[in-house]
Amino acid sequence: MMMKLASTTIDTTLDIDGVAIRYRLEGEGTRPLVLVHGVGSYLEAWDGVVERLAPHFRILRFDLRGHGGSARVKGRYEIDDFVRELLALADNAGFGRFALAGFSLGGLIAQRAALDHPGRIESLMLLATVAGRNEDEKERVLNRLRLLQTKEPGSHYDNSVGRWFSEAFQHANPDLMARLRQRNAANDPDCYAAAYRVLAESDFGDEIGAIACPTLIATGEEDQGSNPRMARLMHERIANARLDILSGKRHSILIEAPAEVARLMRSFLS
């Protein structure tokens, strides 16, 4: 029997092996749900999704190391660092088994968690993430990594915004685009590059067939990096999986289509 969880909102940090990780725990429901953002982002990227899911779930989201209000850890990052911190936060929240959703890099972290800790993950949601890159896709992301390692994150953002948002959304939301650009400029360049290396060099396409929990896979129809081909490959290799392709959307579906993402997640988790 699941114990009823408190409905209060907690926004603070947790020290995990000397690394301060900022997290937020909120929601009126009792079913535990953990959300993991992408490179250069922060827990607030989930705001539009959370406001629609909070009445139904107890939600844990956090800033990855090197991001937002978490510690600006220097040096090389490994995907296991992110998984370890995710599980420590879940333990701290009292989450034994939980639903796990990851966006982009967060989706890779979620894949790794599901593969290494299957007893903890009740269900999995892989949003605009990658698996099974072909040679051209590997070369493109590694080229972006090399450029990022020699330039400021702001330049990377300016070069990428067209891949992340549709033109119609950009034109309709100039103030939001300006706020996102300002927020991105606040990233630490070394931390950004360290996290991006994990995204660029991680690929579990040959392993995801071992994922046994129910899995939702969703990406934008026009997402060039986390593209529909890879989404379909994940759908084929994960036995108990559902696939949704969001029409006309590019990469940043949490920002451009939060209502649609929340609807897919709630339907899947029901």
C-alpha positions as a Markdown table, in Angstrom:
| # | Residue | x | y | z |
|---|---|---|---|---|
| 1 | Met | 0.0 | 0.0 | 0.0 |
| 2 | Met | 1.4 | 3.4 | -0.9 |
| 3 | Met | 1.7 | 5.8 | 2.0 |
| 4 | Lys | 0.0 | 9.2 | 1.4 |
| 5 | Leu | 2.6 | 11.9 | 0.8 |
| 6 | Ala | 2.4 | 15.4 | 2.1 |
| 7 | Ser | 1.1 | 18.0 | -0.4 |
| 8 | Thr | 3.4 | 20.8 | 0.6 |
| 9 | Thr | 6.0 | 22.3 | -1.8 |
| 10 | Ile | 9.7 | 22.0 | -0.8 |
| 11 | Asp | 12.3 | 23.9 | -2.7 |
| 12 | Thr | 15.8 | 23.5 | -1.3 |
| 13 | Thr | 19.1 | 21.7 | -1.8 |
| 14 | Leu | 20.4 | 18.3 | -0.8 |
| 15 | Asp | 24.1 | 17.6 | -0.3 |
| 16 | Ile | 25.0 | 14.4 | -2.2 |
| 17 | Asp | 28.6 | 13.4 | -1.6 |
| 18 | Gly | 29.7 | 17.0 | -1.3 |
| 19 | Val | 27.6 | 18.3 | -4.3 |
| 20 | Ala | 24.7 | 20.6 | -3.5 |
| 21 | Ile | 21.7 | 19.7 | -5.8 |
| 22 | Arg | 18.7 | 22.0 | -5.9 |
| 23 | Tyr | 15.4 | 20.2 | -6.0 |
| 24 | Arg | 11.7 | 20.9 | -5.8 |
| 25 | Leu | 9.1 | 18.5 | -4.4 |
| 26 | Glu | 5.4 | 19.4 | -5.1 |
| 27 | Gly | 2.0 | 18.1 | -6.1 |
| 28 | Glu | -1.2 | 17.0 | -4.5 |
| 29 | Gly | -1.2 | 13.4 | -5.7 |
| 30 | Thr | 0.3 | 10.3 | -4.1 |
| 31 | Arg | 2.0 | 8.6 | -7.1 |
| 32 | Pro | 5.7 | 9.5 | -7.3 |
| 33 | Leu | 7.0 | 11.1 | -10.5 |
| 34 | Val | 10.5 | 12.2 | -11.1 |
| 35 | Leu | 11.4 | 14.7 | -13.9 |
| 36 | Val | 14.9 | 15.2 | -15.4 |
| 37 | His | 15.7 | 18.2 | -17.7 |
| 38 | Gly | 18.2 | 18.6 | -20.5 |
| 39 | Val | 21.6 | 20.2 | -21.1 |
| 40 | Gly | 21.9 | 23.9 | -20.2 |
| 41 | Ser | 18.4 | 23.8 | -18.7 |
| 42 | Tyr | 16.9 | 23.8 | -15.2 |
| 43 | Leu | 14.0 | 22.4 | -13.3 |
| 44 | Glu | 11.7 | 25.3 | -14.3 |
| 45 | Ala | 11.7 | 24.0 | -17.9 |
| 46 | Trp | 9.0 | 21.6 | -16.6 |
| 47 | Asp | 6.7 | 24.3 | -15.3 |
| 48 | Gly | 4.1 | 24.0 | -18.0 |
| 49 | Val | 3.9 | 20.3 | -17.6 |
| 50 | Val | 4.0 | 20.3 | -13.8 |
| 51 | Glu | 1.1 | 22.7 | -13.4 |
| 52 | Arg | -1.1 | 20.2 | -15.4 |
| 53 | Leu | 0.2 | 17.1 | -13.5 |
| 54 | Ala | 0.5 | 18.4 | -10.0 |
| 55 | Pro | -3.1 | 17.6 | -9.0 |
| 56 | His | -2.5 | 14.0 | -9.8 |
| 57 | Phe | 1.1 | 13.2 | -8.7 |
| 58 | Arg | 3.8 | 13.9 | -6.1 |
| 59 | Ile | 6.5 | 15.4 | -8.3 |
| 60 | Leu | 10.3 | 15.6 | -7.8 |
| 61 | Arg | 12.3 | 17.7 | -10.2 |
| 62 | Phe | 15.8 | 19.1 | -9.8 |
| 63 | Asp | 18.7 | 21.0 | -11.4 |
| 64 | Leu | 21.4 | 18.7 | -12.7 |
| 65 | Arg | 24.9 | 19.3 | -11.3 |
| 66 | Gly | 26.4 | 22.3 | -13.0 |
| 67 | His | 22.9 | 23.8 | -13.8 |
| 68 | Gly | 20.5 | 26.3 | -12.2 |
| 69 | Gly | 20.7 | 26.4 | -8.5 |
| 70 | Ser | 22.9 | 23.2 | -8.1 |
| 71 | Ala | 26.6 | 23.3 | -7.5 |
| 72 | Arg | 28.9 | 24.4 | -10.4 |
| 73 | Val | 31.0 | 21.2 | -10.3 |
| 74 | Lys | 34.1 | 21.5 | -12.5 |
| 75 | Gly | 35.7 | 18.7 | -14.4 |
| 76 | Arg | 34.5 | 15.7 | -16.3 |
| 77 | Tyr | 30.9 | 14.5 | -15.8 |
| 78 | Glu | 29.7 | 10.9 | -16.2 |
| 79 | Ile | 26.2 | 9.7 | -16.7 |
| 80 | Asp | 26.5 | 7.6 | -13.6 |
| 81 | Asp | 27.0 | 10.9 | -11.6 |
| 82 | Phe | 23.6 | 12.1 | -12.8 |
| 83 | Val | 21.9 | 8.7 | -12.0 |
| 84 | Arg | 23.4 | 8.5 | -8.6 |
| 85 | Glu | 22.2 | 12.0 | -7.7 |
| 86 | Leu | 18.7 | 11.3 | -9.1 |
| 87 | Leu | 18.4 | 8.2 | -6.9 |
| 88 | Ala | 19.7 | 10.0 | -3.8 |
| 89 | Leu | 17.0 | 12.7 | -4.3 |
| 90 | Ala | 14.4 | 10.0 | -4.8 |
| 91 | Asp | 15.5 | 8.3 | -1.6 |
| 92 | Asn | 15.4 | 11.6 | 0.2 |
| 93 | Ala | 11.8 | 12.2 | -1.0 |
| 94 | Gly | 10.7 | 8.7 | 0.2 |
| 95 | Phe | 10.2 | 7.4 | -3.4 |
| 96 | Gly | 10.9 | 3.7 | -3.5 |
| 97 | Arg | 9.5 | 2.9 | -7.0 |
| 98 | Phe | 8.6 | 5.8 | -9.2 |
| 99 | Ala | 7.6 | 6.9 | -12.6 |
| 100 | Leu | 10.6 | 8.6 | -14.4 |
| 101 | Ala | 10.5 | 11.1 | -17.2 |
| 102 | Gly | 13.6 | 12.5 | -18.9 |
| 103 | Phe | 13.9 | 15.1 | -21.6 |
| 104 | Ser | 16.9 | 15.0 | -24.0 |
| 105 | Leu | 20.0 | 14.4 | -21.8 |
| 106 | Gly | 17.4 | 13.7 | -19.1 |
| 107 | Gly | 16.1 | 10.9 | -21.3 |
| 108 | Leu | 19.6 | 9.3 | -21.5 |
| 109 | Ile | 19.9 | 9.5 | -17.7 |
| 110 | Ala | 16.4 | 7.9 | -17.5 |
| 111 | Gln | 17.5 | 5.1 | -19.8 |
| 112 | Arg | 20.6 | 4.4 | -17.7 |
| 113 | Ala | 18.6 | 4.4 | -14.5 |
| 114 | Ala | 16.0 | 2.0 | -15.9 |
| 115 | Leu | 18.8 | -0.3 | -17.2 |
| 116 | Asp | 20.9 | -0.3 | -14.0 |
| 117 | His | 18.1 | 0.0 | -11.4 |
| 118 | Pro | 15.0 | -1.7 | -12.8 |
| 119 | Gly | 13.5 | -2.3 | -9.4 |
| 120 | Arg | 13.2 | 1.4 | -8.8 |
| 121 | Ile | 11.5 | 2.5 | -12.1 |
| 122 | Glu | 7.8 | 1.7 | -12.3 |
| 123 | Ser | 7.4 | 3.4 | -15.7 |
| 124 | Leu | 9.5 | 5.4 | -18.1 |
| 125 | Met | 8.9 | 8.4 | -20.3 |
| 126 | Leu | 11.6 | 9.2 | -22.9 |
| 127 | Leu | 11.0 | 12.7 | -24.3 |
| 128 | Ala | 13.0 | 14.1 | -27.3 |
| 129 | Thr | 15.9 | 11.9 | -26.5 |
| 130 | Val | 18.3 | 9.7 | -28.4 |
| 131 | Ala | 19.3 | 6.1 | -28.9 |
| 132 | Gly | 20.9 | 4.3 | -31.9 |
| 133 | Arg | 22.5 | 7.2 | -33.6 |
| 134 | Asn | 23.8 | 6.4 | -37.1 |
| 135 | Glu | 27.2 | 7.6 | -38.3 |
| 136 | Asp | 26.0 | 10.9 | -39.7 |
| 137 | Glu | 24.1 | 11.7 | -36.5 |
| 138 | Lys | 27.1 | 10.8 | -34.3 |
| 139 | Glu | 29.3 | 13.1 | -36.4 |
| 140 | Arg | 26.9 | 16.0 | -36.2 |
| 141 | Val | 26.6 | 15.9 | -32.4 |
| 142 | Leu | 30.3 | 15.5 | -32.0 |
| 143 | Asn | 30.9 | 18.5 | -34.2 |
| 144 | Arg | 28.6 | 20.5 | -32.0 |
| 145 | Leu | 30.5 | 19.3 | -29.0 |
| 146 | Arg | 33.8 | 20.4 | -30.5 |
| 147 | Leu | 32.4 | 23.9 | -31.3 |
| 148 | Leu | 30.9 | 24.2 | -27.8 |
| 149 | Gln | 34.2 | 23.3 | -26.2 |
| 150 | Thr | 35.8 | 26.3 | -27.9 |
| 151 | Lys | 33.0 | 28.9 | -27.7 |
| 152 | Glu | 30.6 | 30.4 | -25.1 |
| 153 | Pro | 27.2 | 28.6 | -24.5 |
| 154 | Gly | 25.4 | 31.7 | -25.9 |
| 155 | Ser | 26.9 | 31.1 | -29.3 |
| 156 | His | 25.7 | 27.5 | -29.1 |
| 157 | Tyr | 22.2 | 28.7 | -28.2 |
| 158 | Asp | 22.1 | 31.1 | -31.1 |
| 159 | Asn | 23.2 | 28.4 | -33.5 |
| 160 | Ser | 20.7 | 25.9 | -32.1 |
| 161 | Val | 17.5 | 27.9 | -31.5 |
| 162 | Gly | 16.2 | 27.1 | -35.0 |
| 163 | Arg | 16.5 | 23.4 | -34.2 |
| 164 | Trp | 14.8 | 23.7 | -30.9 |
| 165 | Phe | 11.7 | 25.8 | -31.7 |
| 166 | Ser | 9.5 | 26.2 | -34.8 |
| 167 | Glu | 9.6 | 29.5 | -36.6 |
| 168 | Ala | 6.0 | 30.1 | -35.8 |
| 169 | Phe | 6.6 | 29.7 | -32.1 |
| 170 | Gln | 9.7 | 31.9 | -32.1 |
| 171 | His | 7.8 | 34.7 | -33.9 |
| 172 | Ala | 4.8 | 34.5 | -31.6 |
| 173 | Asn | 6.8 | 34.5 | -28.4 |
| 174 | Pro | 9.7 | 37.1 | -28.7 |
| 175 | Asp | 9.7 | 37.9 | -25.0 |
| 176 | Leu | 10.0 | 34.3 | -24.1 |
| 177 | Met | 12.8 | 33.7 | -26.6 |
| 178 | Ala | 14.6 | 36.7 | -25.0 |
| 179 | Arg | 14.2 | 35.3 | -21.5 |
| 180 | Leu | 15.4 | 31.8 | -22.6 |
| 181 | Arg | 18.4 | 33.4 | -24.2 |
| 182 | Gln | 19.2 | 35.3 | -21.1 |
| 183 | Arg | 18.7 | 32.3 | -18.9 |
| 184 | Asn | 21.0 | 30.2 | -21.2 |
| 185 | Ala | 23.7 | 33.0 | -21.0 |
| 186 | Ala | 23.8 | 32.4 | -17.2 |
| 187 | Asn | 25.2 | 28.9 | -17.7 |
| 188 | Asp | 28.7 | 28.2 | -16.7 |
| 189 | Pro | 30.6 | 27.4 | -20.0 |
| 190 | Asp | 32.7 | 24.5 | -18.5 |
| 191 | Cys | 29.6 | 22.9 | -16.8 |
| 192 | Tyr | 27.6 | 23.2 | -20.0 |
| 193 | Ala | 30.3 | 21.6 | -22.1 |
| 194 | Ala | 30.8 | 18.8 | -19.5 |
| 195 | Ala | 27.1 | 18.0 | -19.6 |
| 196 | Tyr | 26.9 | 18.2 | -23.3 |
| 197 | Arg | 29.8 | 15.7 | -23.7 |
| 198 | Val | 27.6 | 13.2 | -21.8 |
| 199 | Leu | 24.8 | 13.8 | -24.2 |
| 200 | Ala | 27.0 | 13.6 | -27.3 |
| 201 | Glu | 28.9 | 10.5 | -26.3 |
| 202 | Ser | 26.2 | 8.4 | -24.6 |
| 203 | Asp | 24.1 | 6.0 | -26.6 |
| 204 | Phe | 22.3 | 3.0 | -25.2 |
| 205 | Gly | 20.7 | 1.8 | -28.4 |
| 206 | Asp | 22.2 | -1.6 | -28.2 |
| 207 | Glu | 21.1 | -2.0 | -24.6 |
| 208 | Ile | 17.5 | -0.6 | -24.3 |
| 209 | Gly | 16.0 | -3.9 | -25.3 |
| 210 | Ala | 16.6 | -4.9 | -21.7 |
| 211 | Ile | 14.2 | -2.2 | -20.4 |
| 212 | Ala | 11.1 | -4.1 | -19.2 |
| 213 | Cys | 8.9 | -1.4 | -17.6 |
| 214 | Pro | 6.1 | 0.3 | -19.6 |
| 215 | Thr | 7.7 | 3.1 | -21.6 |
| 216 | Leu | 6.4 | 6.2 | -23.4 |
| 217 | Ile | 8.5 | 7.5 | -26.3 |
| 218 | Ala | 7.7 | 11.0 | -27.7 |
| 219 | Thr | 9.5 | 13.5 | -29.9 |
| 220 | Gly | 8.8 | 16.3 | -32.3 |
| 221 | Glu | 8.1 | 15.5 | -35.9 |
| 222 | Glu | 10.7 | 18.1 | -36.9 |
| 223 | Asp | 13.3 | 17.4 | -34.2 |
| 224 | Gln | 16.6 | 17.0 | -36.0 |
| 225 | Gly | 18.7 | 15.6 | -33.1 |
| 226 | Ser | 16.3 | 13.5 | -31.2 |
| 227 | Asn | 14.6 | 12.6 | -34.4 |
| 228 | Pro | 11.6 | 10.3 | -35.2 |
| 229 | Arg | 13.8 | 7.6 | -36.7 |
| 230 | Met | 15.5 | 7.1 | -33.3 |
| 231 | Ala | 12.1 | 7.3 | -31.5 |
| 232 | Arg | 10.8 | 4.5 | -33.8 |
| 233 | Leu | 14.0 | 2.5 | -33.1 |
| 234 | Met | 13.4 | 2.8 | -29.3 |
| 235 | His | 9.8 | 1.8 | -29.8 |
| 236 | Glu | 10.9 | -1.3 | -31.8 |
| 237 | Arg | 13.5 | -2.4 | -29.2 |
| 238 | Ile | 11.6 | -1.7 | -26.0 |
| 239 | Ala | 9.0 | -4.4 | -25.7 |
| 240 | Asn | 6.3 | -2.6 | -23.7 |
| 241 | Ala | 6.5 | 0.8 | -25.4 |
| 242 | Arg | 4.2 | 3.4 | -26.8 |
| 243 | Leu | 5.2 | 6.0 | -29.4 |
| 244 | Asp | 3.9 | 9.5 | -30.1 |
| 245 | Ile | 5.3 | 11.9 | -32.7 |
| 246 | Leu | 4.2 | 15.5 | -32.1 |
| 247 | Ser | 3.2 | 17.1 | -35.3 |
| 248 | Gly | 5.1 | 20.2 | -36.4 |
| 249 | Lys | 7.2 | 20.3 | -33.2 |
| 250 | Arg | 11.0 | 20.5 | -33.0 |
| 251 | His | 13.2 | 19.7 | -30.0 |
| 252 | Ser | 12.0 | 21.9 | -27.1 |
| 253 | Ile | 8.6 | 20.2 | -26.6 |
| 254 | Leu | 8.5 | 21.0 | -22.9 |
| 255 | Ile | 8.5 | 24.8 | -23.7 |
| 256 | Glu | 6.5 | 24.8 | -27.0 |
| 257 | Ala | 4.0 | 22.1 | -26.2 |
| 258 | Pro | 3.6 | 21.5 | -22.4 |
| 259 | Ala | -0.1 | 20.9 | -22.6 |
| 260 | Glu | 0.4 | 18.2 | -25.2 |
| 261 | Val | 3.3 | 16.6 | -23.3 |
| 262 | Ala | 1.3 | 16.6 | -20.1 |
| 263 | Arg | -1.7 | 15.0 | -21.8 |
| 264 | Leu | 0.5 | 12.3 | -23.2 |
| 265 | Met | 2.2 | 11.6 | -19.8 |
| 266 | Arg | -1.1 | 11.6 | -17.9 |
| 267 | Ser | -2.7 | 9.3 | -20.4 |
| 268 | Phe | 0.2 | 6.9 | -20.4 |
| 269 | Leu | 0.5 | 6.9 | -16.6 |
| 270 | Ser | -3.2 | 6.2 | -16.3 |
